[in-house]
Amino acid sequence: MASAPRSDSASQRIVLVVAILASFVAFLDGTIINVALPAITREFGGGLPVQQWVVDAYLLTLGAFILLAGSLSDAFGRVRILASGLVGFGVTSLLCAVAPGAEFLIVVRALQGATAALLVPSSLALIISTFTGQAQAKAIGTWTAWTGTAMIVGPLIGGLLVDTVSWRLVFGINVLPIAVTLWLLLRMEKQPARTMRPRVDVVGAVLGAIGLGGPVFALIEQGRFGWSSPVVWVPLVVGVVSFAAFLWWEGRTTDPMMPLSLFGSRNFSAGNIATVFIYGALGFGFFVIAIYLQQVAGWPATLAGIATLPPTLVMLVLSSRIGAWAGRIGPRLFMTIGPIVGGIGFLLMLAVGAEVNYWAQLLPGLVLFGIGLSITVAPLTSAILGAIDESQAGIGSAINNAVARVAGLVAVACAGLVLGTVLDLPGFHRAVVATAIALIIGGVVSFIGIRNPVQAEASVPAA
C-alpha cells in the first residue's frame, strides 16, 4: 500500500533535521576535542604544539576544502555530496578513535576535516532551497541554535567521555548521529536534478590548502624553531605566495570554487569580515578556557565541560526567536550589539584568579557571552546568505563557513603568540582580552558595513 503524501511542513521538518544533524557532527568534532587535549598529550606527549595540531589539522582541511565542497554541492546535488561526506566522516572518526600515536591522529584529523567540509555547505543549502521568506529566517535561526551550540556543548560531552571512559570515545560517538542522518536522507523527497555541472576547481583547492597550511604551520612551530629558522619562514613565504596565487586564479578561472564576484555585495563582504573576528574569538576563547580549567586550575574534564554549558542553554532559548526578529527588522542592529555584548562578557573573565571561583568569576561572563552570541549568529548567517542569489546558496554558505573555520584555525595557531610556551594566569588574562577585542571589532565592522535589506526596513513598525 502506497504511503500518504507528505505535507509540506513534514517534508520541511525532515530537511531541517537532516541539515542540523549533518552540520552538528562537523561542528561538534571541531570543539569536543578541546577538553580531551590534556588527556591526549598525557598519553602521546608533545605539549602545546601537539594540542594545537590536533585542533588545527581538522580546521585546516575543513577550511581549505569547504569551498570546493560548496561547488560540488551546487554541481552534483546536495543530497549526494551530503551522503558522501557522512560516510567519510564516520570512517575517519573511527580511525581517530584507534589512533596509536600523535602523528597518526593528526593525519587522520586532517582527513576527517576534509570529509566534514562536504557536510556544512550542502546542509545549509538544503534549508535555503526548501524555505522562503520569514520561514527561511526562522529555519536558519533554528539551524544556528543547534549547530552553533555544538561549538560550545562539545566540551561538556567530551569531558564526560574523557573522565568516564576514554578520550578515544569523543570520536566514536559520531557513528550514531551519522547513521540516523543517513536514514533520514532516504526518507527525504528527491531534490531537483542539476542541469549544469561546472568543472571542479582542483587548482584553486590545492593553492588554497597550501595558502592556509603554510602560515598555520609557521605560527604553531615558531615557538619551537624560532622565526629565523627556514623550517618556519619557508612555509610562511610559500603559503603567502600560494594564497595570493589562489586569489589571482579565482579571478581568472571560468569555474572558481570561490567566485570573487560574490564579494561585490556589501552585506556579503562585510558579513564575512565580521565573521573573521567573531568566529576567531569564539574558537580561541573556548580553546583557552578548556585547557586552563584543566591544566592550571586542576579541574577534571567533566567539570571543565559543564563550566562552558551556560552559553549553550542561552543560545537554545534565544537563537530561533532572534532569527525571526532579524528576518522582520534586518540584521544590522543585532550584528552590531551582539559581538560587543559578547566581548564585554569575556572582559568580565578578567576577574578569574589563581583559585577559580566559578560562580563569581567565570559564570557571569559566560552568560553574557552567550546572550551576545545568540544575538549575533542567526542574523549574521541570514545577512550573508540573503545577499546572494539562491542558486549560489551552496557556494555562499561554503565561503562563510570556510571563513569561520579559517578564523578559528588561525586564532588557535596564534595561541603561542598570546600565551607563550606555557598557559598560566597572566596568559589567560591576555587571552580573554584578545578575545574581547576581536568580538568588539566584529561588532564595529557590522555597524559600518552591514545594511538592512529594503524589504526588512519597510516592515519596521512606525514609531
C-alpha positions in Angstrom: 0.0 0.0 0.0 1.4 3.4 -1.0 2.2 5.8 1.8 0.3 9.0 2.1 1.9 12.0 0.5 3.9 14.0 3.0 2.7 17.5 3.9 5.0 20.4 3.0 5.6 21.1 6.7 6.5 17.5 7.4 8.9 17.5 4.4 10.4 20.7 5.6 10.9 19.3 9.1 12.8 16.3 7.8 15.1 18.7 5.7 15.7 20.8 8.8 16.6 17.8 11.0 18.9 16.4 8.3 20.6 19.8 7.9 21.0 20.2 11.7 22.4 16.7 12.3 24.8 16.7 9.4 26.3 20.1 10.4 26.1 19.3 14.1 28.6 16.4 13.9 31.0 18.5 11.9 30.9 21.4 14.3 30.9 19.2 17.4 34.1 17.4 16.4 35.8 20.8 16.0 35.3 21.6 19.7 34.6 18.3 21.5 38.3 17.7 21.2 39.2 20.7 23.4 38.7 19.1 26.8 40.4 15.9 25.5 43.6 17.6 24.7 45.3 17.2 28.1 44.4 13.5 28.1 45.8 13.1 24.6 49.1 14.7 25.5 49.3 12.7 28.7 49.2 9.6 26.6 51.1 10.7 23.5 53.3 13.6 24.8 54.1 16.7 22.7 52.7 19.5 24.9 51.0 22.6 23.4 52.2 22.1 19.8 50.5 18.7 19.7 47.4 20.2 21.2 47.4 22.9 18.6 47.9 20.5 15.7 45.2 18.1 16.8 42.7 21.0 16.7 44.2 22.8 13.6 44.7 19.7 11.4 40.9 19.3 11.4 40.2 23.0 10.9 42.9 23.3 8.2 41.4 20.8 5.8 37.8 21.8 6.7 38.6 25.5 5.9 40.6 24.6 2.8 38.2 22.3 1.1 34.8 23.6 2.3 34.9 26.0 -0.7 35.4 23.1 -3.1 32.6 21.2 -1.3 30.2 24.1 -1.9 30.9 24.0 -5.6 30.4 20.2 -5.6 27.1 20.7 -3.7 25.8 23.1 -6.3 27.1 21.0 -9.2 26.3 17.4 -8.3 23.4 17.7 -5.8 23.3 18.5 -2.1 22.0 15.1 -1.0 24.7 13.1 -2.9 27.5 15.2 -1.5 26.0 15.2 1.9 25.8 11.4 1.9 29.4 11.0 0.8 30.5 13.3 3.5 28.6 11.5 6.2 30.2 8.1 5.2 33.7 9.6 5.0 33.3 11.3 8.3 32.2 8.2 10.0 35.2 6.2 8.7 37.7 8.8 9.7 36.1 9.2 13.1 36.7 5.5 13.8 40.3 5.8 12.7 40.8 8.7 15.1 39.4 6.6 17.9 42.0 3.9 17.4 45.0 6.2 16.7 48.2 4.6 18.0 50.2 7.9 18.3 50.1 11.6 17.9 51.3 11.7 14.3 48.7 9.2 13.2 45.9 11.1 15.0 47.0 14.4 13.4 47.0 13.0 9.9 43.6 11.3 10.3 42.2 14.5 11.9 43.2 16.3 8.6 41.3 13.6 6.6 38.3 14.0 8.9 38.3 17.7 8.3 38.2 17.2 4.6 35.1 14.9 4.9 33.5 17.4 7.3 33.9 20.0 4.5 31.3 18.2 2.5 28.6 18.4 5.2 28.1 22.1 6.1 27.5 23.8 2.7 25.1 21.0 1.5 23.1 21.1 4.7 22.6 24.9 4.8 21.9 25.0 1.0 19.1 22.5 1.6 17.5 24.9 4.0 17.9 27.8 1.6 16.2 25.9 -1.2 13.4 24.5 1.0 12.3 27.5 3.0 11.4 31.0 1.9 10.8 34.4 3.5 10.4 34.7 7.2 10.2 30.8 7.5 13.7 30.7 6.0 15.0 33.2 8.5 13.4 31.2 11.4 14.8 27.9 10.0 18.3 29.4 9.8 17.8 30.6 13.4 16.9 27.0 14.4 19.8 25.6 12.5 22.1 28.1 14.0 20.9 27.4 17.6 21.6 23.7 17.3 24.7 23.7 15.1 26.2 26.8 16.8 25.8 25.3 20.2 27.7 22.3 19.1 30.8 24.5 19.2 30.1 25.1 22.9 28.4 21.9 24.1 31.3 19.8 22.7 33.5 20.3 25.8 30.6 19.0 28.1 30.2 15.8 26.1 33.9 15.4 25.7 34.6 16.0 29.4 32.1 13.3 30.4 33.6 10.8 27.9 37.2 11.6 28.9 36.6 11.2 32.6 34.3 8.2 32.5 35.7 6.1 29.6 38.4 7.4 27.3 39.3 10.4 25.1 39.0 8.0 22.2 35.2 7.8 22.6 34.9 11.5 21.6 35.4 10.3 18.1 33.5 7.0 18.3 30.2 8.7 19.3 29.9 10.2 15.8 28.7 6.9 14.4 25.2 7.1 15.9 24.1 10.6 14.6 25.7 9.8 11.2 23.6 6.6 10.9 20.4 8.5 11.9 21.1 11.2 9.3 21.7 8.7 6.5 18.4 7.0 7.4 16.6 10.3 7.2 18.2 11.1 3.9 16.5 8.1 2.5 13.1 9.4 3.7 13.6 12.9 2.2 11.8 13.9 -1.0 14.1 13.9 -4.0 15.8 17.2 -4.8 15.6 18.7 -8.3 18.2 17.3 -10.7 21.2 19.6 -11.5 21.2 20.7 -15.1 24.7 22.2 -15.2 27.9 20.7 -13.8 30.8 23.1 -13.7 34.4 21.7 -13.7 35.9 21.1 -10.3 38.5 23.8 -9.4 41.3 21.5 -8.4 44.0 24.2 -8.9 42.1 26.5 -6.6 41.7 23.8 -4.0 45.5 23.0 -4.0 46.5 26.6 -3.9 44.0 27.4 -1.1 45.2 24.4 1.0 48.9 25.4 0.7 48.0 29.1 1.3 46.4 28.1 4.6 48.7 25.3 5.6 52.0 27.2 5.3 51.2 30.1 7.6 49.4 27.9 10.1 52.5 25.6 10.3 54.7 28.6 10.8 52.5 30.1 13.6 52.4 26.8 15.5 56.0 25.8 15.1 57.6 29.3 15.6 57.7 28.7 19.4 59.9 25.6 18.9 62.1 26.6 16.0 62.0 30.5 16.1 61.1 32.8 13.2 64.6 32.8 11.8 64.6 29.1 11.1 63.9 28.1 7.5 61.6 25.4 8.9 59.3 28.3 9.9 59.8 31.1 7.3 59.9 28.9 4.2 56.4 27.5 4.8 55.2 31.0 5.7 56.5 32.5 2.5 55.3 29.6 0.3 51.9 29.9 2.0 51.5 33.6 1.5 52.6 33.4 -2.2 50.2 30.4 -2.7 47.3 32.4 -1.2 48.0 35.3 -3.4 48.1 32.9 -6.4 44.8 31.4 -5.2 43.1 34.8 -5.3 44.5 35.5 -8.8 43.4 32.1 -10.0 39.9 32.5 -8.6 39.5 35.8 -10.6 40.8 34.1 -13.8 39.2 30.6 -14.0 35.8 30.1 -15.5 34.6 27.8 -12.8 36.0 29.2 -9.5 35.3 27.4 -6.2 35.2 30.9 -4.6 33.6 33.4 -7.1 35.1 36.7 -6.2 32.1 38.4 -7.7 30.1 37.5 -4.6 32.2 39.9 -2.6 30.7 42.7 -4.7 27.7 42.5 -2.4 28.2 44.8 0.6 26.5 42.6 3.1 28.3 39.5 1.9 31.8 41.1 2.1 31.2 43.0 5.4 29.5 39.9 6.9 32.4 37.7 6.1 34.9 40.3 7.6 32.8 40.3 10.8 32.8 36.5 10.7 36.7 36.5 10.8 36.7 38.4 14.1 33.6 36.8 15.7 34.5 33.2 15.0 38.2 33.7 15.5 37.3 34.9 19.0 34.9 32.0 19.6 37.5 29.4 18.6 40.4 30.9 20.5 38.4 31.8 23.7 37.0 28.4 24.3 40.2 26.6 23.4 42.0 28.6 26.1 39.2 28.2 28.7 39.0 24.4 28.3 42.8 24.0 28.7 43.2 26.5 31.5 40.5 24.9 33.7 42.2 21.5 33.5 45.9 22.2 33.3 46.1 25.3 35.5 43.0 25.2 37.8 43.2 21.4 38.1 39.5 20.7 37.2 38.5 17.3 35.8 37.5 17.3 32.1 33.8 16.8 33.0 33.7 19.9 35.2 35.6 21.9 32.6 32.9 20.9 30.1 30.0 21.7 32.4 31.5 25.1 33.1 31.1 26.2 29.5 27.5 25.0 29.2 25.6 28.2 30.1 26.1 29.9 26.6 24.7 26.7 25.1 21.5 27.0 27.1 21.2 30.7 26.3 21.5 30.0 22.6 19.0 27.2 22.6 16.4 29.6 24.1 17.2 32.7 22.1 18.6 31.9 18.7 15.4 30.8 16.8 13.4 33.8 18.2 16.2 36.3 17.3 16.5 34.8 13.8 12.8 35.5 13.3 13.2 39.1 14.6 16.1 39.7 12.3 14.0 38.5 9.4 11.5 41.2 10.2 13.6 44.2 11.1 17.0 43.5 9.5 20.3 42.1 10.8 22.4 45.3 11.3 21.4 46.1 14.9 21.8 42.5 16.0 25.2 42.1 14.4 26.4 45.3 16.0 25.2 44.8 19.5 25.7 41.0 19.8 29.5 40.9 19.4 30.0 43.9 21.7 27.9 42.2 24.4 29.9 39.0 23.9 33.2 41.0 24.2 32.1 42.6 27.5 31.3 39.1 28.7 34.9 38.0 28.1 36.2 41.1 29.8 34.3 40.1 32.9 36.5 36.9 33.0 39.5 39.1 33.9 38.2 38.5 37.5 39.4 34.9 37.3 42.2 34.4 39.8 44.7 31.7 40.8 41.8 30.0 42.7 38.9 29.9 40.2 35.6 30.9 41.8 33.3 29.8 39.0 30.1 31.4 40.2 31.6 34.9 40.8 34.5 35.0 38.3 33.5 32.9 35.3 29.8 32.3 35.1 28.6 36.0 34.7 30.9 36.4 31.7 29.9 33.2 30.1 26.2 34.0 30.4 26.7 37.5 28.9 28.8 36.0 26.1 26.0 33.5 25.4 23.5 36.4 25.1 25.8 38.2 22.7 26.4 35.2 20.6 22.7 34.4 20.4 22.0 38.0 19.2 24.7 37.7 16.6 24.8 34.3 14.8 21.4 33.8 13.1 21.3 37.4 11.8 24.9 37.1 10.6 24.0 33.9 8.6 20.8 35.5 7.2 22.6 38.7 6.2 25.3 36.9 4.3 23.1 34.3 2.5 20.3 36.9 1.9 22.8 39.0 -0.1 23.3 36.4 -2.8 21.2 34.6 -5.4 19.5 31.4 -4.2 21.2 29.4 -7.0 24.6 30.2 -5.3 23.4 29.2 -1.8 25.8 26.3 -1.7 28.9 28.2 -2.5 27.8 31.2 -0.5 27.3 29.2 2.7 30.6 27.4 1.9 32.5 30.6 1.7 31.1 31.9 5.0 31.7 28.6 6.8 35.3 28.5 5.3 35.9 32.0 6.7 34.6 31.0 10.1 36.7 27.8 10.3 39.8 29.5 8.9 39.4 32.3 11.5 39.3 29.7 14.3 42.2 27.9 12.7 44.4 30.9 12.6 43.3 32.1 16.1 44.3 28.7 17.6 47.6 28.7 15.6 48.3 32.2 17.2 47.9 30.8 20.7 51.6 30.6 21.3 52.0 34.3 20.5 49.4 35.3 23.1 50.0 32.6 25.8 53.7 31.9 25.5 55.1 28.4 25.8 53.1 27.6 28.9 49.5 28.6 29.8 49.4 30.5 33.2 47.1 33.1 34.8 48.6 36.1 33.1 48.4 34.3 29.8 44.7 33.5 30.5 44.1 37.2 31.1 45.9 38.2 27.9 43.7 35.6 26.1 40.4 36.9 27.3 41.4 40.5 26.5 42.4 39.4 23.0 39.1 37.5 22.6 37.1 40.5 23.7 38.9 42.9 21.4 38.2 40.6 18.4 34.5 40.4 19.3 34.1 44.2 19.7 35.9 44.7 16.3 33.3 42.3 14.8 30.5 44.5 16.1 32.1 47.7 14.8 32.6 46.1 11.4 29.0 45.1 11.3 27.8 48.6 12.2 29.9 50.2 9.5 29.4 47.6 6.7 26.0 45.9 7.1 22.9 47.4 5.6 19.3 46.1 6.2 17.5 44.8 3.1 14.9 47.3 1.8 12.0 44.9 2.5 13.2 44.5 6.1 13.4 48.2 6.6 9.9 48.7 5.2 8.5 46.2 7.7 9.7 48.1 10.8 6.6 49.5 12.6 6.3 53.3 12.7 7.3 54.9 16.0 
